[in-house]
Amino acid sequence: MQDKENKAPEIPKAIQQHLSNAKRHHYVPQFLLRRFSTNPAEEHPQIYRLDVKTGAISKLSTLNCAVIQHYNRLSAASGLPAGFAEAMLSYAESRAVPLVEKLLHGEILDLQERVEFSIFLMAQQMRTPRGREWLRFGQDQAAKFWVLKQLYENRDITKEHLREDLGREPTEDEIDESIRQTAEPLERDELRVSTGQDMEILGMFTPAPDLIPLIGEMNWILLEASGGQSFILSDDPLVRLDPLNPDGPAAWRSSPTVEATMPLDPHYCLRLRQPPLAQSTRVVTAEEVLDTNLRTYAGAREAIFGPTEQLLESVHTAAKANAIRVDLYRPKPPTMYVLERIDPRDAQRD
């Protein structure tokens, strides 16, 4: 019989309803892909896809876009159902679908609805291959620095290992050399510490308590295309950018000028700017639609999507003509900083 400490966590019924044995996991929701397809009313309509590296265009089912086999599958060691993470994402999508409709009809979301849509936006940021790659980088770096901290601060452990190996009491120089030989490969990334696949998958949800309020408190502006203009979608559609510092990584609130764009429909794109909390709709010019599409193009990992071949070709051509701007808009990888709190009394003693 399991004791309370080892008991598996109870999964809310709302999440249980989304548990399945699905093998193919989308990292861009199908409901969003459908909106940019040739026939959004169909369950699995056709959509145009442009490879941003080659410019090649293909037409395929939304079922086969932005999908990876067993991408979010947890192992038995996680203590959770294999489909738990996928169910969490499916639940977030189910809550977001009616909210997209409300947004596109010009309705104001209440505070709870903003929270629910913020969950969807956070999940979309974290669930893509790039999002997962950057998440894994942060986890692995944190694990590496933890190991190094233990190595440098707990000399007695190294001393005990050397005592067993040498059969005598090691000298301080021998302890220093042993620590150096262990630490240097870690510091040079010749030896890597990995947190594992389960930790990476579940890590998509770890930032939720911090990120959801940050996103919800931002200024949400629904951009409406006019004059026959259209927005595109990509395989990594949520793009964050700091216009005043395009060369550096942009976190949700890393500066007063950071903003994010998320295409919701060929005619609408959500732009999030820094607080105060607000919601509005604004009809934008053809140049603003183009600039937004160039951001989406720059954020694409492999492909952009749209309802017509002509739309994708025009954006691809514009991206080539504005190569410098697109390069500035490309997402920048995160930087890891390690800070340690110092007791002022220790500094005084030194």
BAMI-492667 format. One record per residue (C-alpha): residue number from 1; z, x, y; residue in one letter. Coordinates in nm, 3 decimals, always signed. Each point is the difference from the previous one (the first is absolute). Example, Ala and Ser with C-alpha at 12.3 -4.5 7.8 and 13.67 -1.06 7.14 Angstrom:
// residues 2
{node 1,{+0.780,+1.230,-0.450},'a'}
{node 2,{-0.066,+0.137,+0.344},'s'}
***
This chain:
// residues 350
{node 1,{+0.000,+0.000,+0.000},'m'}
{node 2,{-0.097,+0.138,+0.343},'q'}
{node 3,{+0.272,+0.047,+0.256},'d'}
{node 4,{-0.045,-0.123,+0.356},'k'}
{node 5,{-0.095,+0.343,+0.134},'e'}
{node 6,{-0.291,+0.039,-0.243},'n'}
{node 7,{-0.117,-0.360,+0.021},'k'}
{node 8,{-0.362,-0.037,+0.114},'a'}
{node 9,{-0.031,-0.146,+0.351},'p'}
{node 10,{-0.056,-0.372,+0.021},'e'}
{node 11,{-0.350,-0.086,+0.120},'i'}
{node 12,{-0.029,-0.298,+0.237},'p'}
{node 13,{-0.189,-0.298,-0.142},'k'}
{node 14,{-0.254,+0.022,+0.283},'a'}
{node 15,{-0.097,+0.345,-0.127},'i'}
{node 16,{+0.019,-0.096,-0.369},'q'}
{node 17,{-0.270,-0.260,+0.061},'q'}
{node 18,{-0.242,+0.282,+0.084},'h'}
{node 19,{+0.077,+0.218,-0.302},'l'}
{node 20,{-0.306,+0.048,-0.219},'s'}
{node 21,{-0.168,+0.240,-0.240},'n'}
{node 22,{-0.288,+0.064,+0.238},'a'}
{node 23,{-0.153,+0.343,-0.060},'k'}
{node 24,{-0.220,+0.023,+0.311},'r'}
{node 25,{+0.199,+0.038,+0.321},'h'}
{node 26,{-0.160,-0.045,+0.342},'h'}
{node 27,{+0.124,+0.211,+0.289},'y'}
{node 28,{-0.186,-0.220,+0.248},'v'}
{node 29,{+0.085,-0.368,-0.069},'p'}
{node 30,{-0.276,-0.212,-0.144},'q'}
{node 31,{+0.069,-0.278,+0.250},'f'}
{node 32,{-0.081,+0.247,+0.278},'l'}
{node 33,{-0.312,+0.131,-0.173},'l'}
{node 34,{-0.120,-0.360,-0.042},'r'}
{node 35,{+0.017,-0.053,+0.375},'r'}
{node 36,{-0.249,+0.283,+0.050},'f'}
{node 37,{-0.228,-0.109,-0.283},'s'}
{node 38,{-0.331,-0.184,+0.003},'t'}
{node 39,{+0.168,-0.325,-0.109},'n'}
{node 40,{+0.377,-0.015,+0.066},'p'}
{node 41,{+0.029,-0.340,-0.169},'a'}
{node 42,{-0.070,+0.150,-0.344},'e'}
{node 43,{+0.277,+0.148,-0.212},'e'}
{node 44,{-0.182,+0.330,-0.066},'h'}
{node 45,{-0.288,+0.010,+0.248},'p'}
{node 46,{-0.240,+0.283,+0.066},'q'}
{node 47,{+0.075,+0.252,+0.273},'i'}
{node 48,{-0.192,+0.291,+0.149},'y'}
{node 49,{+0.152,+0.346,-0.038},'r'}
{node 50,{-0.108,+0.314,+0.187},'l'}
{node 51,{+0.103,+0.344,-0.126},'d'}
{node 52,{+0.112,+0.186,+0.313},'v'}
{node 53,{-0.096,+0.339,-0.149},'k'}
{node 54,{-0.353,-0.081,-0.109},'t'}
{node 55,{-0.084,-0.313,+0.199},'g'}
{node 56,{-0.111,-0.170,-0.321},'a'}
{node 57,{+0.040,-0.379,+0.002},'i'}
{node 58,{+0.066,-0.213,-0.305},'s'}
{node 59,{+0.073,-0.367,-0.060},'k'}
{node 60,{+0.275,-0.085,-0.247},'l'}
{node 61,{+0.271,-0.248,-0.083},'s'}
{node 62,{+0.324,+0.013,+0.198},'t'}
{node 63,{+0.165,+0.019,-0.343},'l'}
{node 64,{-0.132,+0.356,-0.032},'n'}
{node 65,{+0.093,+0.129,+0.346},'c'}
{node 66,{+0.303,+0.213,+0.087},'a'}
{node 67,{+0.145,-0.026,-0.349},'v'}
{node 68,{+0.162,+0.251,-0.240},'i'}
{node 69,{+0.101,-0.048,-0.363},'q'}
{node 70,{+0.381,-0.018,-0.047},'h'}
{node 71,{+0.047,+0.131,+0.354},'y'}
{node 72,{+0.341,-0.163,+0.051},'n'}
{node 73,{+0.121,-0.005,-0.360},'r'}
{node 74,{+0.359,+0.112,-0.050},'l'}
{node 75,{+0.124,+0.182,-0.309},'s'}
{node 76,{+0.276,-0.130,-0.226},'a'}
{node 77,{+0.227,+0.269,+0.144},'a'}
{node 78,{+0.002,-0.182,+0.335},'s'}
{node 79,{+0.215,-0.276,-0.147},'g'}
{node 80,{-0.233,-0.260,+0.152},'l'}
{node 81,{-0.292,-0.204,-0.137},'p'}
{node 82,{-0.323,+0.200,-0.003},'a'}
{node 83,{-0.158,-0.248,+0.241},'g'}
{node 84,{+0.292,-0.017,+0.245},'f'}
{node 85,{-0.164,+0.196,+0.286},'a'}
{node 86,{-0.327,-0.191,-0.035},'e'}
{node 87,{+0.198,-0.326,+0.005},'a'}
{node 88,{+0.174,+0.108,+0.320},'m'}
{node 89,{-0.336,+0.067,+0.164},'l'}
{node 90,{-0.142,-0.329,-0.128},'s'}
{node 91,{+0.298,-0.185,+0.143},'y'}
{node 92,{-0.051,+0.167,+0.341},'a'}
{node 93,{-0.368,-0.101,-0.011},'e'}
{node 94,{+0.085,-0.360,-0.089},'s'}
{node 95,{+0.225,-0.025,+0.305},'r'}
{node 96,{-0.263,+0.164,+0.223},'a'}
{node 97,{-0.296,-0.225,-0.090},'v'}
{node 98,{+0.114,-0.310,+0.196},'p'}
{node 99,{+0.122,+0.220,+0.286},'l'}
{node 100,{-0.347,+0.149,+0.041},'v'}
{node 101,{-0.133,-0.354,+0.032},'e'}
{node 102,{+0.261,-0.078,+0.266},'k'}
{node 103,{-0.085,+0.314,+0.193},'l'}
{node 104,{-0.373,-0.070,-0.006},'l'}
{node 105,{+0.061,-0.353,+0.126},'h'}
{node 106,{+0.193,+0.131,+0.297},'g'}
{node 107,{+0.340,-0.119,-0.120},'e'}
{node 108,{+0.313,+0.197,+0.092},'i'}
{node 109,{+0.199,+0.137,-0.294},'l'}
{node 110,{+0.372,-0.060,+0.010},'d'}
{node 111,{+0.244,+0.288,-0.060},'l'}
{node 112,{+0.024,-0.055,-0.377},'q'}
{node 113,{-0.378,-0.014,-0.029},'e'}
{node 114,{-0.027,+0.323,+0.198},'r'}
{node 115,{+0.239,+0.160,-0.248},'v'}
{node 116,{-0.210,-0.120,-0.293},'e'}
{node 117,{-0.323,+0.124,+0.154},'f'}
{node 118,{+0.166,+0.330,+0.090},'s'}
{node 119,{+0.084,+0.040,-0.369},'i'}
{node 120,{-0.367,-0.049,-0.082},'f'}
{node 121,{-0.107,+0.256,+0.264},'l'}
{node 122,{+0.253,+0.256,-0.122},'m'}
{node 123,{-0.111,-0.053,-0.360},'a'}
{node 124,{-0.365,+0.042,+0.098},'q'}
{node 125,{+0.080,+0.330,+0.167},'q'}
{node 126,{+0.190,+0.133,-0.303},'m'}
{node 127,{-0.211,-0.129,-0.291},'r'}
{node 128,{-0.332,+0.181,+0.054},'t'}
{node 129,{-0.078,+0.333,-0.170},'p'}
{node 130,{+0.049,+0.181,+0.333},'r'}
{node 131,{+0.326,-0.184,+0.067},'g'}
{node 132,{+0.125,+0.085,-0.347},'r'}
{node 133,{-0.111,+0.363,+0.034},'e'}
{node 134,{+0.191,+0.041,+0.326},'w'}
{node 135,{+0.299,-0.179,-0.147},'l'}
{node 136,{-0.002,+0.236,-0.298},'r'}
{node 137,{-0.024,+0.298,+0.236},'f'}
{node 138,{+0.311,-0.115,+0.185},'g'}
{node 139,{+0.191,-0.065,-0.321},'q'}
{node 140,{-0.096,+0.334,-0.154},'d'}
{node 141,{+0.084,+0.190,+0.318},'q'}
{node 142,{+0.339,-0.171,+0.021},'a'}
{node 143,{+0.067,+0.088,-0.364},'a'}
{node 144,{-0.104,+0.361,+0.059},'k'}
{node 145,{+0.228,+0.042,+0.299},'f'}
{node 146,{+0.287,-0.158,-0.191},'w'}
{node 147,{-0.045,+0.249,-0.284},'v'}
{node 148,{-0.015,+0.291,+0.247},'l'}
{node 149,{+0.311,-0.125,+0.176},'k'}
{node 150,{+0.187,-0.014,-0.330},'q'}
{node 151,{-0.126,+0.345,-0.091},'l'}
{node 152,{+0.107,+0.166,+0.324},'y'}
{node 153,{+0.331,-0.182,+0.044},'e'}
{node 154,{+0.128,+0.009,-0.358},'n'}
{node 155,{+0.002,+0.368,-0.086},'r'}
{node 156,{+0.261,-0.062,-0.268},'d'}
{node 157,{-0.258,-0.177,-0.217},'i'}
{node 158,{-0.233,+0.300,+0.014},'t'}
{node 159,{+0.297,+0.228,-0.060},'k'}
{node 160,{+0.099,-0.194,-0.311},'e'}
{node 161,{-0.356,+0.014,-0.141},'h'}
{node 162,{-0.017,+0.374,+0.058},'l'}
{node 163,{+0.340,+0.052,-0.159},'r'}
{node 164,{-0.127,-0.173,-0.316},'e'}
{node 165,{-0.327,+0.199,-0.001},'d'}
{node 166,{+0.152,+0.340,+0.078},'l'}
{node 167,{+0.321,-0.033,-0.195},'g'}
{node 168,{+0.193,+0.133,+0.300},'r'}
{node 169,{+0.092,-0.083,+0.357},'e'}
{node 170,{-0.316,+0.023,+0.219},'p'}
{node 171,{+0.000,+0.188,+0.329},'t'}
{node 172,{-0.066,-0.172,+0.332},'e'}
{node 173,{-0.335,+0.180,+0.023},'d'}
{node 174,{-0.099,-0.132,-0.343},'e'}
{node 175,{+0.092,-0.353,+0.106},'i'}
{node 176,{-0.206,+0.035,+0.319},'d'}
{node 177,{-0.299,+0.130,-0.194},'e'}
{node 178,{+0.019,-0.281,-0.254},'s'}
{node 179,{+0.011,-0.261,+0.276},'i'}
{node 180,{-0.294,+0.168,+0.175},'r'}
{node 181,{-0.210,+0.008,-0.317},'q'}
{node 182,{+0.064,-0.370,-0.057},'t'}
{node 183,{-0.043,-0.109,+0.361},'a'}
{node 184,{-0.315,+0.187,+0.098},'e'}
{node 185,{-0.238,-0.180,-0.241},'p'}
{node 186,{+0.139,-0.332,+0.129},'l'}
{node 187,{-0.039,+0.100,+0.364},'e'}
{node 188,{-0.359,+0.118,-0.061},'r'}
{node 189,{-0.079,-0.317,-0.199},'d'}
{node 190,{-0.084,+0.210,-0.306},'e'}
{node 191,{+0.269,-0.200,-0.180},'l'}
{node 192,{+0.011,-0.369,+0.085},'r'}
{node 193,{+0.267,-0.265,-0.032},'v'}
{node 194,{-0.142,-0.345,-0.075},'s'}
{node 195,{+0.187,-0.328,+0.022},'t'}
{node 196,{-0.225,-0.177,-0.252},'g'}
{node 197,{-0.234,-0.300,-0.011},'q'}
{node 198,{+0.267,-0.271,-0.011},'d'}
{node 199,{+0.170,+0.140,+0.308},'m'}
{node 200,{-0.333,+0.010,+0.181},'e'}
{node 201,{-0.082,-0.361,-0.087},'i'}
{node 202,{+0.343,-0.137,+0.090},'l'}
{node 203,{+0.002,+0.219,+0.310},'g'}
{node 204,{-0.257,-0.238,+0.152},'m'}
{node 205,{+0.288,-0.241,+0.063},'f'}
{node 206,{+0.275,+0.246,+0.094},'t'}
{node 207,{-0.082,+0.011,+0.376},'p'}
{node 208,{+0.005,-0.381,+0.028},'a'}
{node 209,{+0.343,-0.038,+0.170},'p'}
{node 210,{-0.104,+0.246,+0.272},'d'}
{node 211,{-0.371,-0.073,+0.040},'l'}
{node 212,{-0.008,-0.380,-0.011},'i'}
{node 213,{+0.210,-0.046,+0.318},'p'}
{node 214,{-0.205,+0.269,+0.179},'l'}
{node 215,{-0.327,-0.176,-0.082},'i'}
{node 216,{+0.136,-0.347,+0.074},'g'}
{node 217,{+0.120,+0.101,+0.347},'e'}
{node 218,{-0.341,+0.130,+0.109},'m'}
{node 219,{-0.249,-0.172,+0.229},'n'}
{node 220,{-0.254,-0.177,-0.224},'w'}
{node 221,{-0.342,-0.055,+0.156},'i'}
{node 222,{-0.267,-0.185,-0.197},'l'}
{node 223,{-0.337,+0.143,+0.104},'l'}
{node 224,{-0.283,-0.256,-0.017},'e'}
{node 225,{-0.356,+0.129,-0.026},'a'}
{node 226,{-0.262,-0.178,+0.210},'s'}
{node 227,{-0.372,+0.000,+0.055},'g'}
{node 228,{-0.095,+0.031,-0.368},'g'}
{node 229,{+0.218,+0.312,-0.048},'q'}
{node 230,{+0.196,+0.050,-0.323},'s'}
{node 231,{+0.288,+0.211,-0.126},'f'}
{node 232,{-0.020,+0.194,-0.327},'i'}
{node 233,{+0.258,+0.065,-0.272},'l'}
{node 234,{+0.072,+0.326,-0.182},'s'}
{node 235,{+0.180,+0.120,-0.313},'d'}
{node 236,{+0.290,+0.112,+0.224},'d'}
{node 237,{-0.018,-0.267,+0.270},'p'}
{node 238,{+0.325,+0.043,+0.193},'l'}
{node 239,{-0.063,+0.283,+0.245},'v'}
{node 240,{+0.270,+0.144,+0.227},'r'}
{node 241,{-0.102,+0.206,+0.300},'l'}
{node 242,{+0.163,+0.161,+0.301},'d'}
{node 243,{-0.273,-0.001,+0.270},'p'}
{node 244,{+0.191,+0.257,+0.208},'l'}
{node 245,{+0.057,+0.231,-0.297},'n'}
{node 246,{-0.289,-0.057,-0.245},'p'}
{node 247,{+0.044,+0.345,-0.155},'d'}
{node 248,{+0.345,-0.075,-0.137},'g'}
{node 249,{+0.128,-0.237,-0.270},'p'}
{node 250,{+0.078,-0.350,+0.127},'a'}
{node 251,{+0.305,-0.180,-0.136},'a'}
{node 252,{+0.078,-0.360,+0.091},'w'}
{node 253,{+0.220,+0.091,+0.294},'r'}
{node 254,{-0.051,+0.376,+0.037},'s'}
{node 255,{-0.098,-0.039,+0.366},'s'}
{node 256,{-0.032,-0.275,+0.264},'p'}
{node 257,{-0.378,+0.002,-0.039},'t'}
{node 258,{-0.039,-0.032,-0.379},'v'}
{node 259,{-0.192,-0.308,-0.110},'e'}
{node 260,{-0.137,-0.136,-0.326},'a'}
{node 261,{-0.302,-0.211,-0.094},'t'}
{node 262,{-0.042,-0.224,-0.303},'m'}
{node 263,{-0.326,-0.196,-0.051},'p'}
{node 264,{+0.068,-0.353,-0.122},'l'}
{node 265,{-0.344,-0.158,+0.016},'d'}
{node 266,{-0.348,+0.096,+0.126},'p'}
{node 267,{+0.089,-0.180,+0.324},'h'}
{node 268,{+0.363,+0.108,+0.036},'y'}
{node 269,{+0.203,+0.321,-0.009},'c'}
{node 270,{+0.374,+0.030,+0.060},'l'}
{node 271,{+0.105,+0.276,+0.239},'r'}
{node 272,{+0.366,+0.097,+0.017},'l'}
{node 273,{+0.137,+0.177,+0.306},'r'}
{node 274,{+0.348,+0.108,+0.097},'q'}
{node 275,{+0.266,-0.257,+0.103},'p'}
{node 276,{+0.089,-0.234,+0.162},'p'}
{node 277,{-0.047,-0.254,-0.278},'l'}
{node 278,{-0.293,-0.227,+0.080},'a'}
{node 279,{-0.302,-0.170,-0.152},'q'}
{node 280,{-0.331,-0.076,+0.169},'s'}
{node 281,{-0.373,-0.036,-0.064},'t'}
{node 282,{-0.263,+0.184,+0.202},'r'}
{node 283,{-0.377,-0.022,-0.011},'v'}
{node 284,{-0.135,+0.355,+0.001},'v'}
{node 285,{-0.326,+0.157,+0.108},'t'}
{node 286,{-0.265,+0.146,-0.227},'a'}
{node 287,{+0.123,+0.351,+0.092},'e'}
{node 288,{+0.356,-0.088,-0.106},'e'}
{node 289,{-0.128,-0.142,-0.329},'v'}
{node 290,{-0.195,+0.322,-0.057},'l'}
{node 291,{+0.302,+0.215,+0.083},'d'}
{node 292,{+0.216,-0.201,-0.241},'t'}
{node 293,{-0.265,+0.031,-0.271},'n'}
{node 294,{-0.015,+0.376,+0.056},'l'}
{node 295,{+0.377,+0.013,-0.057},'r'}
{node 296,{-0.041,-0.197,-0.322},'t'}
{node 297,{-0.289,+0.226,-0.105},'y'}
{node 298,{+0.208,+0.311,+0.075},'a'}
{node 299,{+0.287,-0.138,-0.206},'g'}
{node 300,{-0.220,-0.066,-0.304},'a'}
{node 301,{+0.073,+0.221,-0.298},'r'}
{node 302,{-0.326,-0.073,-0.183},'e'}
{node 303,{-0.160,-0.319,+0.128},'a'}
{node 304,{-0.034,-0.272,+0.259},'i'}
{node 305,{-0.072,-0.366,-0.082},'f'}
{node 306,{-0.174,-0.288,+0.172},'g'}
{node 307,{-0.198,-0.321,-0.048},'p'}
{node 308,{-0.341,+0.150,+0.086},'t'}
{node 309,{-0.185,+0.320,-0.067},'e'}
{node 310,{-0.113,+0.016,+0.363},'q'}
{node 311,{+0.358,-0.003,+0.133},'l'}
{node 312,{+0.103,+0.294,-0.218},'l'}
{node 313,{-0.315,+0.197,+0.085},'e'}
{node 314,{+0.058,-0.052,+0.373},'s'}
{node 315,{+0.361,+0.120,-0.020},'v'}
{node 316,{-0.099,+0.299,-0.213},'h'}
{node 317,{-0.270,+0.093,+0.251},'t'}
{node 318,{+0.246,-0.039,+0.288},'a'}
{node 319,{+0.254,+0.218,-0.182},'a'}
{node 320,{-0.255,+0.279,-0.037},'k'}
{node 321,{-0.090,-0.032,+0.368},'a'}
{node 322,{+0.370,+0.013,+0.096},'n'}
{node 323,{+0.111,+0.266,-0.248},'a'}
{node 324,{+0.254,+0.161,+0.236},'i'}
{node 325,{+0.171,-0.332,+0.070},'r'}
{node 326,{+0.007,-0.091,-0.370},'v'}
{node 327,{+0.152,+0.337,-0.084},'d'}
{node 328,{+0.275,-0.058,+0.258},'l'}
{node 329,{+0.068,-0.341,-0.153},'y'}
{node 330,{+0.040,+0.132,-0.356},'r'}
{node 331,{+0.356,-0.042,-0.132},'p'}
{node 332,{+0.194,+0.325,+0.020},'k'}
{node 333,{+0.224,+0.103,-0.291},'p'}
{node 334,{+0.375,-0.018,+0.054},'p'}
{node 335,{+0.213,+0.297,+0.100},'t'}
{node 336,{+0.335,+0.063,-0.166},'m'}
{node 337,{+0.297,+0.106,+0.212},'y'}
{node 338,{+0.339,+0.090,-0.145},'v'}
{node 339,{+0.300,-0.056,+0.225},'l'}
{node 340,{+0.358,+0.080,-0.082},'e'}
{node 341,{+0.303,-0.129,+0.184},'r'}
{node 342,{+0.222,+0.286,+0.119},'i'}
{node 343,{+0.373,-0.047,+0.050},'d'}
{node 344,{+0.075,+0.133,+0.354},'p'}
{node 345,{+0.322,+0.147,-0.135},'r'}
{node 346,{-0.199,+0.218,-0.239},'d'}
{node 347,{-0.213,+0.128,+0.289},'a'}
{node 348,{+0.311,+0.084,+0.197},'q'}
{node 349,{+0.148,+0.189,-0.293},'r'}
{node 350,{-0.321,+0.204,-0.027},'d'}
***
